[in-house]
Amino acid sequence: MYQLPWKLVPNKIRAEGGREIDRFRGIPNPQDTPDGAEAWIGSVTRANGVTSADPNLGCSRVELPNGKREYLFEVIGHNPEAILGKQHMERFGMDLGILIKMLDAKAAFLLQCHPTR
Protein backbone atom coordinates (compact mmCIF):
# COMPACT_ATOMS: atom_id res chain seq x y z
CA MET A 1 0.00 0.00 0.00
CA TYR A 2 2.87 2.40 0.73
CA GLN A 3 5.03 1.42 -2.27
CA LEU A 4 2.78 3.03 -4.89
CA PRO A 5 1.47 6.60 -5.05
CA TRP A 6 -2.03 7.48 -3.93
CA LYS A 7 -4.04 9.56 -6.38
CA LEU A 8 -5.76 12.57 -4.80
CA VAL A 9 -9.40 12.90 -5.89
CA PRO A 10 -10.26 16.52 -6.85
CA ASN A 11 -11.71 18.29 -3.83
CA LYS A 12 -13.36 21.65 -4.57
CA ILE A 13 -15.44 23.59 -2.07
CA ARG A 14 -16.75 26.99 -1.04
CA ALA A 15 -17.84 29.80 -3.38
CA GLU A 16 -18.54 30.10 -7.10
CA GLY A 17 -15.56 29.67 -9.38
CA GLY A 18 -13.06 26.97 -10.29
CA ARG A 19 -12.82 27.25 -14.08
CA GLU A 20 -9.10 28.03 -13.96
CA ILE A 21 -8.47 25.21 -11.47
CA ASP A 22 -10.05 22.79 -13.96
CA ARG A 23 -8.01 24.30 -16.81
CA PHE A 24 -4.82 23.88 -14.75
CA ARG A 25 -5.72 20.23 -14.12
CA GLY A 26 -6.35 19.60 -17.83
CA ILE A 27 -10.06 18.90 -17.39
CA PRO A 28 -11.90 19.26 -20.73
CA ASN A 29 -14.46 22.09 -20.99
CA PRO A 30 -13.53 23.82 -17.70
CA GLN A 31 -16.38 25.72 -16.05
CA ASP A 32 -17.14 27.70 -12.93
CA THR A 33 -19.35 25.81 -10.48
CA PRO A 34 -21.31 27.03 -7.43
CA ASP A 35 -18.85 25.40 -5.02
CA GLY A 36 -15.60 25.27 -6.98
CA ALA A 37 -13.59 28.32 -5.93
CA GLU A 38 -11.19 26.46 -3.65
CA ALA A 39 -9.37 23.19 -4.27
CA TRP A 40 -8.05 21.76 -1.02
CA ILE A 41 -5.08 19.50 -1.74
CA GLY A 42 -4.07 16.66 0.56
CA SER A 43 -6.40 17.98 3.26
CA VAL A 44 -7.29 16.31 6.55
CA THR A 45 -9.08 19.52 7.58
CA ARG A 46 -12.87 19.75 7.76
CA ALA A 47 -14.35 22.97 6.35
CA ASN A 48 -15.71 25.40 8.92
CA GLY A 49 -18.56 27.79 8.31
CA VAL A 50 -19.99 25.86 5.37
CA THR A 51 -23.44 24.31 5.45
CA SER A 52 -23.20 20.80 4.03
CA ALA A 53 -24.70 17.36 4.50
CA ASP A 54 -21.14 16.01 4.27
CA PRO A 55 -19.49 16.13 7.73
CA ASN A 56 -16.09 15.62 6.06
CA LEU A 57 -16.40 18.49 3.58
CA GLY A 58 -12.90 19.76 2.85
CA CYS A 59 -11.17 16.47 3.60
CA SER A 60 -9.34 14.95 0.65
CA ARG A 61 -10.08 11.51 -0.65
CA VAL A 62 -7.42 9.31 -2.17
CA GLU A 63 -7.73 6.60 -4.76
CA LEU A 64 -5.55 3.74 -3.64
CA PRO A 65 -3.64 1.45 -6.03
CA ASN A 66 -6.43 -1.16 -5.66
CA GLY A 67 -9.00 1.41 -6.90
CA LYS A 68 -10.65 1.87 -3.50
CA ARG A 69 -11.35 5.45 -2.36
CA GLU A 70 -10.95 6.55 1.24
CA TYR A 71 -10.53 9.82 3.06
CA LEU A 72 -6.88 10.73 3.49
CA PHE A 73 -7.32 10.88 7.29
CA GLU A 74 -8.65 7.28 7.20
CA VAL A 75 -5.69 6.04 5.18
CA ILE A 76 -3.24 7.77 7.49
CA GLY A 77 -5.15 6.37 10.47
CA HIS A 78 -4.46 2.77 9.35
CA ASN A 79 -0.76 3.20 10.15
CA PRO A 80 0.03 6.81 11.10
CA GLU A 81 3.57 6.28 12.31
CA ALA A 82 4.60 4.50 9.10
CA ILE A 83 3.07 7.27 6.98
CA LEU A 84 3.88 10.42 8.96
CA GLY A 85 6.83 9.25 11.01
CA LYS A 86 7.35 8.75 14.72
CA GLN A 87 8.62 12.29 15.40
CA HIS A 88 5.68 13.86 13.57
CA MET A 89 3.18 11.72 15.48
CA GLU A 90 4.81 12.57 18.83
CA ARG A 91 4.73 16.29 18.08
CA PHE A 92 1.58 16.83 16.00
CA GLY A 93 -0.43 13.60 16.01
CA MET A 94 -2.56 13.16 12.89
CA ASP A 95 -2.62 16.92 12.18
CA LEU A 96 -0.59 17.62 9.04
CA GLY A 97 -0.10 21.21 10.14
CA ILE A 98 -0.71 22.63 6.67
CA LEU A 99 -3.64 23.24 4.35
CA ILE A 100 -2.77 23.70 0.68
CA LYS A 101 -5.35 25.49 -1.46
CA MET A 102 -5.68 26.51 -5.09
CA LEU A 103 -8.00 29.50 -5.33
CA ASP A 104 -10.05 30.60 -8.33
CA ALA A 105 -13.01 32.63 -7.16
CA LYS A 106 -15.31 34.15 -9.72
CA ALA A 107 -15.49 37.14 -7.36
CA ALA A 108 -12.44 38.25 -5.39
CA PHE A 109 -12.07 37.06 -1.81
CA LEU A 110 -11.61 40.19 0.28
CA LEU A 111 -9.97 38.48 3.22
CA GLN A 112 -9.03 35.05 4.47
CA CYS A 113 -8.35 34.71 8.16
CA HIS A 114 -7.36 31.56 10.03
CA PRO A 115 -7.37 32.49 13.72
CA THR A 116 -6.51 28.99 14.96
CA ARG A 117 -2.98 29.17 13.52
NUZAMAR-241729 format. One record per residue (C-alpha): residue in one letter; x negated, y negated, z. Coordinates in nm, 2 decimals, padded with zeros to 4 digits. Layout:
N
{node "A",{X,Y,Z}},
...
//
This chain:
117
{node "M",{00.00,00.00,00.00}},
{node "Y",{-00.29,-00.24,00.07}},
{node "Q",{-00.50,-00.14,-00.23}},
{node "L",{-00.28,-00.30,-00.49}},
{node "P",{-00.15,-00.66,-00.50}},
{node "W",{00.20,-00.75,-00.39}},
{node "K",{00.40,-00.96,-00.64}},
{node "L",{00.58,-01.26,-00.48}},
{node "V",{00.94,-01.29,-00.59}},
{node "P",{01.03,-01.65,-00.69}},
{node "N",{01.17,-01.83,-00.38}},
{node "K",{01.34,-02.16,-00.46}},
{node "I",{01.54,-02.36,-00.21}},
{node "R",{01.67,-02.70,-00.10}},
{node "A",{01.78,-02.98,-00.34}},
{node "E",{01.85,-03.01,-00.71}},
{node "G",{01.56,-02.97,-00.94}},
{node "G",{01.31,-02.70,-01.03}},
{node "R",{01.28,-02.72,-01.41}},
{node "E",{00.91,-02.80,-01.40}},
{node "I",{00.85,-02.52,-01.15}},
{node "D",{01.01,-02.28,-01.40}},
{node "R",{00.80,-02.43,-01.68}},
{node "F",{00.48,-02.39,-01.47}},
{node "R",{00.57,-02.02,-01.41}},
{node "G",{00.63,-01.96,-01.78}},
{node "I",{01.01,-01.89,-01.74}},
{node "P",{01.19,-01.93,-02.07}},
{node "N",{01.45,-02.21,-02.10}},
{node "P",{01.35,-02.38,-01.77}},
{node "Q",{01.64,-02.57,-01.61}},
{node "D",{01.71,-02.77,-01.29}},
{node "T",{01.93,-02.58,-01.05}},
{node "P",{02.13,-02.70,-00.74}},
{node "D",{01.89,-02.54,-00.50}},
{node "G",{01.56,-02.53,-00.70}},
{node "A",{01.36,-02.83,-00.59}},
{node "E",{01.12,-02.65,-00.36}},
{node "A",{00.94,-02.32,-00.43}},
{node "W",{00.80,-02.18,-00.10}},
{node "I",{00.51,-01.95,-00.17}},
{node "G",{00.41,-01.67,00.06}},
{node "S",{00.64,-01.80,00.33}},
{node "V",{00.73,-01.63,00.65}},
{node "T",{00.91,-01.95,00.76}},
{node "R",{01.29,-01.98,00.78}},
{node "A",{01.44,-02.30,00.63}},
{node "N",{01.57,-02.54,00.89}},
{node "G",{01.86,-02.78,00.83}},
{node "V",{02.00,-02.59,00.54}},
{node "T",{02.34,-02.43,00.55}},
{node "S",{02.32,-02.08,00.40}},
{node "A",{02.47,-01.74,00.45}},
{node "D",{02.11,-01.60,00.43}},
{node "P",{01.95,-01.61,00.77}},
{node "N",{01.61,-01.56,00.61}},
{node "L",{01.64,-01.85,00.36}},
{node "G",{01.29,-01.98,00.28}},
{node "C",{01.12,-01.65,00.36}},
{node "S",{00.93,-01.50,00.06}},
{node "R",{01.01,-01.15,-00.07}},
{node "V",{00.74,-00.93,-00.22}},
{node "E",{00.77,-00.66,-00.48}},
{node "L",{00.55,-00.37,-00.36}},
{node "P",{00.36,-00.14,-00.60}},
{node "N",{00.64,00.12,-00.57}},
{node "G",{00.90,-00.14,-00.69}},
{node "K",{01.06,-00.19,-00.35}},
{node "R",{01.13,-00.54,-00.24}},
{node "E",{01.10,-00.65,00.12}},
{node "Y",{01.05,-00.98,00.31}},
{node "L",{00.69,-01.07,00.35}},
{node "F",{00.73,-01.09,00.73}},
{node "E",{00.87,-00.73,00.72}},
{node "V",{00.57,-00.60,00.52}},
{node "I",{00.32,-00.78,00.75}},
{node "G",{00.52,-00.64,01.05}},
{node "H",{00.45,-00.28,00.94}},
{node "N",{00.08,-00.32,01.02}},
{node "P",{00.00,-00.68,01.11}},
{node "E",{-00.36,-00.63,01.23}},
{node "A",{-00.46,-00.45,00.91}},
{node "I",{-00.31,-00.73,00.70}},
{node "L",{-00.39,-01.04,00.90}},
{node "G",{-00.68,-00.92,01.10}},
{node "K",{-00.74,-00.88,01.47}},
{node "Q",{-00.86,-01.23,01.54}},
{node "H",{-00.57,-01.39,01.36}},
{node "M",{-00.32,-01.17,01.55}},
{node "E",{-00.48,-01.26,01.88}},
{node "R",{-00.47,-01.63,01.81}},
{node "F",{-00.16,-01.68,01.60}},
{node "G",{00.04,-01.36,01.60}},
{node "M",{00.26,-01.32,01.29}},
{node "D",{00.26,-01.69,01.22}},
{node "L",{00.06,-01.76,00.90}},
{node "G",{00.01,-02.12,01.01}},
{node "I",{00.07,-02.26,00.67}},
{node "L",{00.36,-02.32,00.43}},
{node "I",{00.28,-02.37,00.07}},
{node "K",{00.54,-02.55,-00.15}},
{node "M",{00.57,-02.65,-00.51}},
{node "L",{00.80,-02.95,-00.53}},
{node "D",{01.01,-03.06,-00.83}},
{node "A",{01.30,-03.26,-00.72}},
{node "K",{01.53,-03.41,-00.97}},
{node "A",{01.55,-03.71,-00.74}},
{node "A",{01.24,-03.83,-00.54}},
{node "F",{01.21,-03.71,-00.18}},
{node "L",{01.16,-04.02,00.03}},
{node "L",{01.00,-03.85,00.32}},
{node "Q",{00.90,-03.51,00.45}},
{node "C",{00.84,-03.47,00.82}},
{node "H",{00.74,-03.16,01.00}},
{node "P",{00.74,-03.25,01.37}},
{node "T",{00.65,-02.90,01.50}},
{node "R",{00.30,-02.92,01.35}},
//
